[in-house]
């Protein structure tokens, strides 16, 4: 059964009435750009009226609105600024096609009244949820209505029916599946974390624009390391932690990591992998040796992440690291495919160095298919998994089951 929903976007009444068609066009543009990157194939979306979007997911029986909190946040920032006084509320109803279509035509004033005071819409059954940048609340039916649920750090983890592990006070964690295209198996998860109250998660696999600014990198990395012990509980597979390359070569910055690294459980070293991001095209021999000496006591696997498809793997010693990952550029499809082909065209050199090539920031089913054709071993990005609230345990997931979200069953 295909899950079907209508999403209504409610802007502060005074701003909505004054904004007219210009505001509607801006909201449509922001919403469409957000859903293009997050609500990816085989899920579909399309505008069916001003401030109304149809959402479908052929692999789910019910939609999880958690990831849409970020859309509410993004709209609020675009329209009012990060701390502006205006408000953006999303109202979502799930049901049959006729019901969600009628929901798109409900007057905004009536919908605001129901969001505020509860109730149902005559002739339109279905579950109505209120989604804001701060969290989610089921409004009706009354027997389903519950307390406000704070905005989560991600959607339920693939294959994970256990509850999410508790994080240290002040920290939220999110996880992304790392998938092996050669045998269509998840090998582990990438971890990202944020201090509670931060607007969004940084990401080292979703393009350079999503990586932390250089001045925030060490704090981001240390926050991820501190979230690791709880993430290890009840999970399996490798856990990839972000480490900024420049932090490993500046002694005072490097030493600031030590307290967090020393707190990692020594017995978990076989499961811990370092994703070293911001690596230049040709890192020096001395820099790589220093990086190894710093990370080897805590990690069993070292991955270098680069944005340069011409990365000079020949400059690395035999087996100096376990893998090198190309983060695809945030450009058009042609440029991304070209970068992927150029990088994987050097596969023989990686094989000689006994180093795996990998690809991150993979965004579409087409790119997944192309990576498989090029025999890229490890893939990550929004086409592999959404942000998840717990690590993905190793299991086989066929290409058709990607991206992982809403706890799909392994094949």
ROVO-321800 format. One record per residue (C-alpha): z, y, x; residue in one letter; residue number from 0. Coordinates in pm, whole numbers, plus 50000, padded with zeros to 5 digits. Layout:
REM residues N
rec zz Z; yy Y; xx X; residu A; num NUM
...
***
This chain:
REM residues 411
rec zz 50000; yy 50000; xx 50000; residu X; num 0
rec zz 49909; yy 50347; xx 50129; residu X; num 1
rec zz 50187; yy 50606; xx 50130; residu X; num 2
rec zz 50076; yy 50929; xx 49968; residu X; num 3
rec zz 50245; yy 51269; xx 49955; residu X; num 4
rec zz 50182; yy 51634; xx 49882; residu X; num 5
rec zz 50339; yy 51890; xx 50113; residu X; num 6
rec zz 50401; yy 52239; xx 49972; residu X; num 7
rec zz 50473; yy 52530; xx 50206; residu X; num 8
rec zz 50707; yy 52790; xx 50059; residu X; num 9
rec zz 50736; yy 53124; xx 50241; residu X; num 10
rec zz 50995; yy 53392; xx 50165; residu X; num 11
rec zz 50891; yy 53531; xx 49828; residu X; num 12
rec zz 50854; yy 53893; xx 49942; residu X; num 13
rec zz 50641; yy 53793; xx 50245; residu X; num 14
rec zz 50426; yy 53555; xx 50041; residu X; num 15
rec zz 50346; yy 53817; xx 49775; residu X; num 16
rec zz 50264; yy 54081; xx 50037; residu X; num 17
rec zz 50064; yy 53855; xx 50267; residu X; num 18
rec zz 49783; yy 53761; xx 50031; residu X; num 19
rec zz 49482; yy 53569; xx 50162; residu X; num 20
rec zz 49551; yy 53669; xx 50523; residu X; num 21
rec zz 49890; yy 53498; xx 50520; residu X; num 22
rec zz 49747; yy 53192; xx 50344; residu X; num 23
rec zz 49478; yy 53163; xx 50612; residu X; num 24
rec zz 49734; yy 53192; xx 50894; residu X; num 25
rec zz 49960; yy 52929; xx 50737; residu X; num 26
rec zz 49660; yy 52699; xx 50690; residu X; num 27
rec zz 49553; yy 52745; xx 51052; residu X; num 28
rec zz 49899; yy 52673; xx 51196; residu X; num 29
rec zz 49952; yy 52376; xx 50964; residu X; num 30
rec zz 49614; yy 52222; xx 51039; residu X; num 31
rec zz 49660; yy 52259; xx 51416; residu X; num 32
rec zz 50004; yy 52097; xx 51395; residu X; num 33
rec zz 49886; yy 51803; xx 51187; residu X; num 34
rec zz 49576; yy 51751; xx 51403; residu X; num 35
rec zz 49804; yy 51682; xx 51700; residu X; num 36
rec zz 50088; yy 51501; xx 51520; residu X; num 37
rec zz 49952; yy 51337; xx 51204; residu X; num 38
rec zz 49694; yy 51133; xx 51391; residu X; num 39
rec zz 49464; yy 50845; xx 51297; residu X; num 40
rec zz 49488; yy 50630; xx 51092; residu X; num 41
rec zz 49704; yy 50878; xx 50903; residu X; num 42
rec zz 49504; yy 51150; xx 50730; residu X; num 43
rec zz 49567; yy 51498; xx 50599; residu X; num 44
rec zz 49374; yy 51767; xx 50415; residu X; num 45
rec zz 49437; yy 52094; xx 50235; residu X; num 46
rec zz 49402; yy 52058; xx 49858; residu X; num 47
rec zz 49518; yy 52410; xx 49756; residu X; num 48
rec zz 49657; yy 52721; xx 49927; residu X; num 49
rec zz 49992; yy 52626; xx 50085; residu X; num 50
rec zz 49942; yy 52260; xx 49979; residu X; num 51
rec zz 49842; yy 51963; xx 50196; residu X; num 52
rec zz 49777; yy 51599; xx 50109; residu X; num 53
rec zz 49924; yy 51345; xx 50355; residu X; num 54
rec zz 49840; yy 50975; xx 50366; residu X; num 55
rec zz 49948; yy 50682; xx 50580; residu X; num 56
rec zz 49775; yy 50346; xx 50518; residu X; num 57
rec zz 50036; yy 50161; xx 50725; residu X; num 58
rec zz 50345; yy 50280; xx 50541; residu X; num 59
rec zz 50492; yy 50243; xx 50194; residu X; num 60
rec zz 50702; yy 50558; xx 50229; residu X; num 61
rec zz 50662; yy 50866; xx 50446; residu X; num 62
rec zz 50934; yy 50983; xx 50680; residu X; num 63
rec zz 50950; yy 51364; xx 50671; residu X; num 64
rec zz 51146; yy 51395; xx 50996; residu X; num 65
rec zz 50857; yy 51505; xx 51217; residu X; num 66
rec zz 50768; yy 51781; xx 50969; residu X; num 67
rec zz 51084; yy 51971; xx 51060; residu X; num 68
rec zz 50891; yy 52080; xx 51368; residu X; num 69
rec zz 50613; yy 52220; xx 51145; residu X; num 70
rec zz 50869; yy 52426; xx 50955; residu X; num 71
rec zz 51001; yy 52553; xx 51288; residu X; num 72
rec zz 50652; yy 52636; xx 51416; residu X; num 73
rec zz 50559; yy 52825; xx 51099; residu X; num 74
rec zz 50886; yy 53019; xx 51111; residu X; num 75
rec zz 50825; yy 53127; xx 51472; residu X; num 76
rec zz 50462; yy 53229; xx 51399; residu X; num 77
rec zz 50554; yy 53429; xx 51088; residu X; num 78
rec zz 50897; yy 53572; xx 51164; residu X; num 79
rec zz 50973; yy 53514; xx 51532; residu X; num 80
rec zz 51229; yy 53267; xx 51667; residu X; num 81
rec zz 51524; yy 53449; xx 51510; residu X; num 82
rec zz 51348; yy 53640; xx 51234; residu X; num 83
rec zz 51517; yy 53689; xx 50896; residu X; num 84
rec zz 51243; yy 53526; xx 50688; residu X; num 85
rec zz 51241; yy 53165; xx 50573; residu X; num 86
rec zz 50996; yy 52876; xx 50560; residu X; num 87
rec zz 51069; yy 52571; xx 50345; residu X; num 88
rec zz 50852; yy 52265; xx 50301; residu X; num 89
rec zz 50873; yy 52067; xx 49977; residu X; num 90
rec zz 50727; yy 51716; xx 49977; residu X; num 91
rec zz 50677; yy 51478; xx 49689; residu X; num 92
rec zz 50576; yy 51112; xx 49725; residu X; num 93
rec zz 50406; yy 50920; xx 49447; residu X; num 94
rec zz 50072; yy 50825; xx 49295; residu X; num 95
rec zz 49762; yy 51036; xx 49351; residu X; num 96
rec zz 49768; yy 51200; xx 49008; residu X; num 97
rec zz 50133; yy 51299; xx 49057; residu X; num 98
rec zz 50089; yy 51452; xx 49402; residu X; num 99
rec zz 49776; yy 51638; xx 49287; residu X; num 100
rec zz 49967; yy 51792; xx 48994; residu X; num 101
rec zz 50250; yy 51879; xx 49232; residu X; num 102
rec zz 50006; yy 52097; xx 49429; residu X; num 103
rec zz 49954; yy 52313; xx 49119; residu X; num 104
rec zz 50322; yy 52373; xx 49036; residu X; num 105
rec zz 50413; yy 52742; xx 49049; residu X; num 106
rec zz 50598; yy 52837; xx 49365; residu X; num 107
rec zz 50874; yy 53006; xx 49162; residu X; num 108
rec zz 50943; yy 52686; xx 48966; residu X; num 109
rec zz 50943; yy 52482; xx 49286; residu X; num 110
rec zz 51193; yy 52719; xx 49451; residu X; num 111
rec zz 51420; yy 52682; xx 49147; residu X; num 112
rec zz 51415; yy 52301; xx 49176; residu X; num 113
rec zz 51478; yy 52316; xx 49551; residu X; num 114
rec zz 51778; yy 52543; xx 49491; residu X; num 115
rec zz 51930; yy 52385; xx 49181; residu X; num 116
rec zz 51784; yy 52033; xx 49165; residu X; num 117
rec zz 51604; yy 51875; xx 48873; residu X; num 118
rec zz 51264; yy 51723; xx 48816; residu X; num 119
rec zz 50919; yy 51846; xx 48716; residu X; num 120
rec zz 50810; yy 51733; xx 48371; residu X; num 121
rec zz 50540; yy 51468; xx 48393; residu X; num 122
rec zz 50559; yy 51439; xx 48771; residu X; num 123
rec zz 50788; yy 51156; xx 48884; residu X; num 124
rec zz 50847; yy 51098; xx 49252; residu X; num 125
rec zz 51091; yy 51175; xx 49529; residu X; num 126
rec zz 51107; yy 51544; xx 49624; residu X; num 127
rec zz 51243; yy 51638; xx 49966; residu X; num 128
rec zz 51326; yy 51979; xx 50108; residu X; num 129
rec zz 51226; yy 52013; xx 50476; residu X; num 130
rec zz 51336; yy 52307; xx 50689; residu X; num 131
rec zz 51350; yy 52363; xx 51063; residu X; num 132
rec zz 51717; yy 52264; xx 51047; residu X; num 133
rec zz 51684; yy 51935; xx 50863; residu X; num 134
rec zz 51596; yy 51739; xx 50549; residu X; num 135
rec zz 51750; yy 51704; xx 50204; residu X; num 136
rec zz 51640; yy 51481; xx 49914; residu X; num 137
rec zz 51636; yy 51705; xx 49606; residu X; num 138
rec zz 51542; yy 51458; xx 49335; residu X; num 139
rec zz 51561; yy 51211; xx 49168; residu X; num 140
rec zz 51929; yy 51288; xx 49131; residu X; num 141
rec zz 52043; yy 50936; xx 49219; residu X; num 142
rec zz 51861; yy 50965; xx 49555; residu X; num 143
rec zz 51979; yy 51312; xx 49634; residu X; num 144
rec zz 52212; yy 51322; xx 49929; residu X; num 145
rec zz 52367; yy 51554; xx 50184; residu X; num 146
rec zz 52168; yy 51764; xx 50427; residu X; num 147
rec zz 52042; yy 51556; xx 50720; residu X; num 148
rec zz 52009; yy 51758; xx 51044; residu X; num 149
rec zz 51666; yy 51770; xx 51203; residu X; num 150
rec zz 51636; yy 51443; xx 51396; residu X; num 151
rec zz 51507; yy 51404; xx 51749; residu X; num 152
rec zz 51223; yy 51179; xx 51632; residu X; num 153
rec zz 51113; yy 50907; xx 51393; residu X; num 154
rec zz 51254; yy 50554; xx 51377; residu X; num 155
rec zz 51161; yy 50350; xx 51680; residu X; num 156
rec zz 50892; yy 50086; xx 51664; residu X; num 157
rec zz 51039; yy 49746; xx 51606; residu X; num 158
rec zz 51386; yy 49897; xx 51611; residu X; num 159
rec zz 51595; yy 49812; xx 51309; residu X; num 160
rec zz 51918; yy 49895; xx 51487; residu X; num 161
rec zz 52068; yy 50239; xx 51451; residu X; num 162
rec zz 52004; yy 50494; xx 51725; residu X; num 163
rec zz 52253; yy 50494; xx 52011; residu X; num 164
rec zz 52498; yy 50779; xx 52019; residu X; num 165
rec zz 52415; yy 51047; xx 52274; residu X; num 166
rec zz 52653; yy 51248; xx 52488; residu X; num 167
rec zz 52794; yy 51553; xx 52312; residu X; num 168
rec zz 52541; yy 51834; xx 52311; residu X; num 169
rec zz 52235; yy 51616; xx 52384; residu X; num 170
rec zz 51952; yy 51477; xx 52169; residu X; num 171
rec zz 51718; yy 51210; xx 52308; residu X; num 172
rec zz 51367; yy 51108; xx 52210; residu X; num 173
rec zz 51153; yy 50818; xx 52331; residu X; num 174
rec zz 50781; yy 50745; xx 52374; residu X; num 175
rec zz 50629; yy 50400; xx 52413; residu X; num 176
rec zz 50454; yy 50303; xx 52737; residu X; num 177
rec zz 50179; yy 50056; xx 52644; residu X; num 178
rec zz 49980; yy 49816; xx 52862; residu X; num 179
rec zz 49619; yy 49811; xx 52743; residu X; num 180
rec zz 49535; yy 49497; xx 52942; residu X; num 181
rec zz 49755; yy 49272; xx 52727; residu X; num 182
rec zz 49834; yy 49518; xx 52443; residu X; num 183
rec zz 50207; yy 49503; xx 52510; residu X; num 184
rec zz 50472; yy 49773; xx 52522; residu X; num 185
rec zz 50649; yy 49757; xx 52859; residu X; num 186
rec zz 50910; yy 50026; xx 52801; residu X; num 187
rec zz 50975; yy 50383; xx 52693; residu X; num 188
rec zz 50967; yy 50731; xx 52835; residu X; num 189
rec zz 51286; yy 50929; xx 52770; residu X; num 190
rec zz 51306; yy 51301; xx 52704; residu X; num 191
rec zz 51619; yy 51493; xx 52607; residu X; num 192
rec zz 51725; yy 51842; xx 52506; residu X; num 193
rec zz 52049; yy 52029; xx 52478; residu X; num 194
rec zz 52151; yy 52035; xx 52113; residu X; num 195
rec zz 52026; yy 52351; xx 51948; residu X; num 196
rec zz 51718; yy 52385; xx 52171; residu X; num 197
rec zz 51400; yy 52455; xx 51975; residu X; num 198
rec zz 51197; yy 52156; xx 52092; residu X; num 199
rec zz 51161; yy 51874; xx 52340; residu X; num 200
rec zz 50968; yy 51920; xx 52658; residu X; num 201
rec zz 50733; yy 51634; xx 52740; residu X; num 202
rec zz 50590; yy 51515; xx 53069; residu X; num 203
rec zz 50318; yy 51302; xx 52905; residu X; num 204
rec zz 50168; yy 51543; xx 52651; residu X; num 205
rec zz 49983; yy 51777; xx 52884; residu X; num 206
rec zz 50096; yy 52042; xx 53130; residu X; num 207
rec zz 50159; yy 52297; xx 52853; residu X; num 208
rec zz 50445; yy 52078; xx 52724; residu X; num 209
rec zz 50618; yy 52033; xx 53059; residu X; num 210
rec zz 50927; yy 52242; xx 53134; residu X; num 211
rec zz 50876; yy 52569; xx 53324; residu X; num 212
rec zz 50955; yy 52533; xx 53693; residu X; num 213
rec zz 51280; yy 52725; xx 53654; residu X; num 214
rec zz 51401; yy 52486; xx 53382; residu X; num 215
rec zz 51282; yy 52160; xx 53536; residu X; num 216
rec zz 51602; yy 52055; xx 53713; residu X; num 217
rec zz 51819; yy 52124; xx 53408; residu X; num 218
rec zz 51575; yy 51930; xx 53189; residu X; num 219
rec zz 51566; yy 51633; xx 53428; residu X; num 220
rec zz 51945; yy 51619; xx 53461; residu X; num 221
rec zz 51985; yy 51630; xx 53083; residu X; num 222
rec zz 51753; yy 51329; xx 53055; residu X; num 223
rec zz 51948; yy 51140; xx 53322; residu X; num 224
rec zz 52276; yy 51212; xx 53142; residu X; num 225
rec zz 52131; yy 51070; xx 52817; residu X; num 226
rec zz 52025; yy 50747; xx 52989; residu X; num 227
rec zz 52342; yy 50529; xx 52982; residu X; num 228
rec zz 52360; yy 50535; xx 52602; residu X; num 229
rec zz 51984; yy 50475; xx 52573; residu X; num 230
rec zz 52024; yy 50155; xx 52777; residu X; num 231
rec zz 52273; yy 50006; xx 52530; residu X; num 232
rec zz 52113; yy 49751; xx 52299; residu X; num 233
rec zz 51760; yy 49809; xx 52430; residu X; num 234
rec zz 51523; yy 49628; xx 52664; residu X; num 235
rec zz 51227; yy 49712; xx 52885; residu X; num 236
rec zz 51173; yy 49983; xx 53143; residu X; num 237
rec zz 51310; yy 50330; xx 53079; residu X; num 238
rec zz 51109; yy 50610; xx 53243; residu X; num 239
rec zz 51305; yy 50924; xx 53334; residu X; num 240
rec zz 51136; yy 51255; xx 53426; residu X; num 241
rec zz 51190; yy 51390; xx 53779; residu X; num 242
rec zz 51021; yy 51713; xx 53893; residu X; num 243
rec zz 50833; yy 51662; xx 54222; residu X; num 244
rec zz 50929; yy 52003; xx 54362; residu X; num 245
rec zz 51298; yy 51926; xx 54296; residu X; num 246
rec zz 51285; yy 51629; xx 54531; residu X; num 247
rec zz 51167; yy 51832; xx 54831; residu X; num 248
rec zz 51411; yy 52124; xx 54812; residu X; num 249
rec zz 51747; yy 52005; xx 54938; residu X; num 250
rec zz 51986; yy 52223; xx 54730; residu X; num 251
rec zz 51795; yy 52141; xx 54410; residu X; num 252
rec zz 51772; yy 51773; xx 54501; residu X; num 253
rec zz 52146; yy 51753; xx 54556; residu X; num 254
rec zz 52213; yy 51904; xx 54213; residu X; num 255
rec zz 52084; yy 51575; xx 54063; residu X; num 256
rec zz 52329; yy 51353; xx 54250; residu X; num 257
rec zz 52627; yy 51364; xx 54012; residu X; num 258
rec zz 52409; yy 51257; xx 53718; residu X; num 259
rec zz 52229; yy 50989; xx 53920; residu X; num 260
rec zz 52554; yy 50845; xx 54056; residu X; num 261
rec zz 52678; yy 50808; xx 53696; residu X; num 262
rec zz 52392; yy 50570; xx 53610; residu X; num 263
rec zz 52507; yy 50206; xx 53578; residu X; num 264
rec zz 52411; yy 50032; xx 53905; residu X; num 265
rec zz 52335; yy 49708; xx 53722; residu X; num 266
rec zz 52065; yy 49889; xx 53521; residu X; num 267
rec zz 51856; yy 49984; xx 53825; residu X; num 268
rec zz 51596; yy 49707; xx 53755; residu X; num 269
rec zz 51521; yy 49877; xx 53422; residu X; num 270
rec zz 51503; yy 50236; xx 53545; residu X; num 271
rec zz 51174; yy 50403; xx 53638; residu X; num 272
rec zz 51120; yy 50756; xx 53771; residu X; num 273
rec zz 50826; yy 50952; xx 53629; residu X; num 274
rec zz 50772; yy 51215; xx 53898; residu X; num 275
rec zz 50572; yy 51498; xx 53740; residu X; num 276
rec zz 50398; yy 51799; xx 53890; residu X; num 277
rec zz 50260; yy 51599; xx 54184; residu X; num 278
rec zz 49980; yy 51779; xx 54378; residu X; num 279
rec zz 49639; yy 51630; xx 54455; residu X; num 280
rec zz 49740; yy 51511; xx 54802; residu X; num 281
rec zz 50119; yy 51492; xx 54856; residu X; num 282
rec zz 50215; yy 51485; xx 55221; residu X; num 283
rec zz 50337; yy 51168; xx 55387; residu X; num 284
rec zz 50672; yy 51337; xx 55464; residu X; num 285
rec zz 50717; yy 51448; xx 55101; residu X; num 286
rec zz 50653; yy 51099; xx 54967; residu X; num 287
rec zz 50894; yy 50944; xx 55220; residu X; num 288
rec zz 51160; yy 51195; xx 55118; residu X; num 289
rec zz 51096; yy 51119; xx 54751; residu X; num 290
rec zz 51132; yy 50745; xx 54816; residu X; num 291
rec zz 51458; yy 50789; xx 55004; residu X; num 292
rec zz 51598; yy 51001; xx 54723; residu X; num 293
rec zz 51492; yy 50780; xx 54428; residu X; num 294
rec zz 51504; yy 50422; xx 54558; residu X; num 295
rec zz 51885; yy 50383; xx 54530; residu X; num 296
rec zz 51865; yy 50453; xx 54155; residu X; num 297
rec zz 51519; yy 50341; xx 54039; residu X; num 298
rec zz 51323; yy 50017; xx 54075; residu X; num 299
rec zz 50991; yy 50174; xx 53974; residu X; num 300
rec zz 50836; yy 50506; xx 54083; residu X; num 301
rec zz 50542; yy 50665; xx 53902; residu X; num 302
rec zz 50366; yy 50982; xx 54020; residu X; num 303
rec zz 50216; yy 51202; xx 53748; residu X; num 304
rec zz 49925; yy 51429; xx 53834; residu X; num 305
rec zz 49688; yy 51652; xx 53639; residu X; num 306
rec zz 49414; yy 51609; xx 53904; residu X; num 307
rec zz 49164; yy 51326; xx 53833; residu X; num 308
rec zz 49065; yy 51345; xx 54200; residu X; num 309
rec zz 49416; yy 51253; xx 54316; residu X; num 310
rec zz 49390; yy 51130; xx 54676; residu X; num 311
rec zz 49555; yy 50790; xx 54650; residu X; num 312
rec zz 49424; yy 50714; xx 54999; residu X; num 313
rec zz 49685; yy 50958; xx 55132; residu X; num 314
rec zz 49962; yy 50722; xx 55016; residu X; num 315
rec zz 50088; yy 50431; xx 55222; residu X; num 316
rec zz 50040; yy 50078; xx 55092; residu X; num 317
rec zz 50272; yy 50031; xx 54792; residu X; num 318
rec zz 50438; yy 50369; xx 54852; residu X; num 319
rec zz 50489; yy 50401; xx 54476; residu X; num 320
rec zz 50429; yy 50165; xx 54184; residu X; num 321
rec zz 50183; yy 50374; xx 53986; residu X; num 322
rec zz 49997; yy 50704; xx 53962; residu X; num 323
rec zz 49944; yy 50850; xx 53613; residu X; num 324
rec zz 49675; yy 51102; xx 53523; residu X; num 325
rec zz 49788; yy 51344; xx 53251; residu X; num 326
rec zz 49470; yy 51429; xx 53062; residu X; num 327
rec zz 49389; yy 51802; xx 53034; residu X; num 328
rec zz 49441; yy 52005; xx 52716; residu X; num 329
rec zz 49069; yy 52071; xx 52679; residu X; num 330
rec zz 48774; yy 51948; xx 52475; residu X; num 331
rec zz 48696; yy 51579; xx 52426; residu X; num 332
rec zz 48412; yy 51579; xx 52678; residu X; num 333
rec zz 48628; yy 51718; xx 52957; residu X; num 334
rec zz 48908; yy 51474; xx 52879; residu X; num 335
rec zz 48669; yy 51176; xx 52884; residu X; num 336
rec zz 48517; yy 51299; xx 53208; residu X; num 337
rec zz 48860; yy 51330; xx 53373; residu X; num 338
rec zz 48952; yy 50981; xx 53255; residu X; num 339
rec zz 48629; yy 50830; xx 53391; residu X; num 340
rec zz 48658; yy 51009; xx 53725; residu X; num 341
rec zz 49018; yy 50898; xx 53773; residu X; num 342
rec zz 48957; yy 50535; xx 53678; residu X; num 343
rec zz 48635; yy 50534; xx 53884; residu X; num 344
rec zz 48866; yy 50522; xx 54187; residu X; num 345
rec zz 49031; yy 50204; xx 54062; residu X; num 346
rec zz 48933; yy 50001; xx 54370; residu X; num 347
rec zz 49116; yy 50246; xx 54598; residu X; num 348
rec zz 49431; yy 50205; xx 54385; residu X; num 349
rec zz 49393; yy 49829; xx 54405; residu X; num 350
rec zz 49371; yy 49844; xx 54785; residu X; num 351
rec zz 49691; yy 50050; xx 54794; residu X; num 352
rec zz 49860; yy 49808; xx 54550; residu X; num 353
rec zz 49929; yy 50097; xx 54314; residu X; num 354
rec zz 49861; yy 50090; xx 53939; residu X; num 355
rec zz 49652; yy 50373; xx 53786; residu X; num 356
rec zz 49768; yy 50492; xx 53440; residu X; num 357
rec zz 49673; yy 50756; xx 53184; residu X; num 358
rec zz 49901; yy 50988; xx 52983; residu X; num 359
rec zz 49842; yy 51246; xx 52708; residu X; num 360
rec zz 49615; yy 50998; xx 52527; residu X; num 361
rec zz 49565; yy 51154; xx 52183; residu X; num 362
rec zz 49309; yy 50957; xx 51982; residu X; num 363
rec zz 49200; yy 50605; xx 51898; residu X; num 364
rec zz 48872; yy 50680; xx 52074; residu X; num 365
rec zz 49055; yy 50763; xx 52394; residu X; num 366
rec zz 49264; yy 50447; xx 52369; residu X; num 367
rec zz 48945; yy 50243; xx 52331; residu X; num 368
rec zz 48783; yy 50416; xx 52629; residu X; num 369
rec zz 49090; yy 50358; xx 52847; residu X; num 370
rec zz 49077; yy 49988; xx 52761; residu X; num 371
rec zz 48706; yy 49979; xx 52858; residu X; num 372
rec zz 48794; yy 50143; xx 53190; residu X; num 373
rec zz 49075; yy 49890; xx 53235; residu X; num 374
rec zz 49350; yy 50152; xx 53262; residu X; num 375
rec zz 49667; yy 49938; xx 53271; residu X; num 376
rec zz 49929; yy 50174; xx 53125; residu X; num 377
rec zz 49881; yy 50434; xx 52850; residu X; num 378
rec zz 50107; yy 50688; xx 52684; residu X; num 379
rec zz 50072; yy 50985; xx 52452; residu X; num 380
rec zz 50056; yy 51063; xx 52080; residu X; num 381
rec zz 49791; yy 50795; xx 52022; residu X; num 382
rec zz 50036; yy 50536; xx 52157; residu X; num 383
rec zz 50357; yy 50649; xx 51988; residu X; num 384
rec zz 50523; yy 50935; xx 51813; residu X; num 385
rec zz 50861; yy 51069; xx 51920; residu X; num 386
rec zz 51109; yy 50790; xx 51839; residu X; num 387
rec zz 51488; yy 50791; xx 51808; residu X; num 388
rec zz 51545; yy 50476; xx 52015; residu X; num 389
rec zz 51359; yy 50291; xx 52293; residu X; num 390
rec zz 51082; yy 50048; xx 52203; residu X; num 391
rec zz 51166; yy 49692; xx 52303; residu X; num 392
rec zz 50889; yy 49501; xx 52485; residu X; num 393
rec zz 50656; yy 49330; xx 52238; residu X; num 394
rec zz 50287; yy 49292; xx 52171; residu X; num 395
rec zz 50133; yy 49566; xx 51956; residu X; num 396
rec zz 49759; yy 49534; xx 51894; residu X; num 397
rec zz 49544; yy 49846; xx 51920; residu X; num 398
rec zz 49511; yy 49858; xx 51542; residu X; num 399
rec zz 49890; yy 49905; xx 51510; residu X; num 400
rec zz 49893; yy 50223; xx 51718; residu X; num 401
rec zz 50039; yy 50481; xx 51715; residu X; num 402
rec zz 50388; yy 50332; xx 51687; residu X; num 403
rec zz 50605; yy 50499; xx 51427; residu X; num 404
rec zz 50812; yy 50406; xx 51122; residu X; num 405
rec zz 50923; yy 50074; xx 51279; residu X; num 406
rec zz 50599; yy 49870; xx 51266; residu X; num 407
rec zz 50637; yy 49496; xx 51313; residu X; num 408
rec zz 50514; yy 49347; xx 51642; residu X; num 409
rec zz 50212; yy 49118; xx 51625; residu X; num 410
***
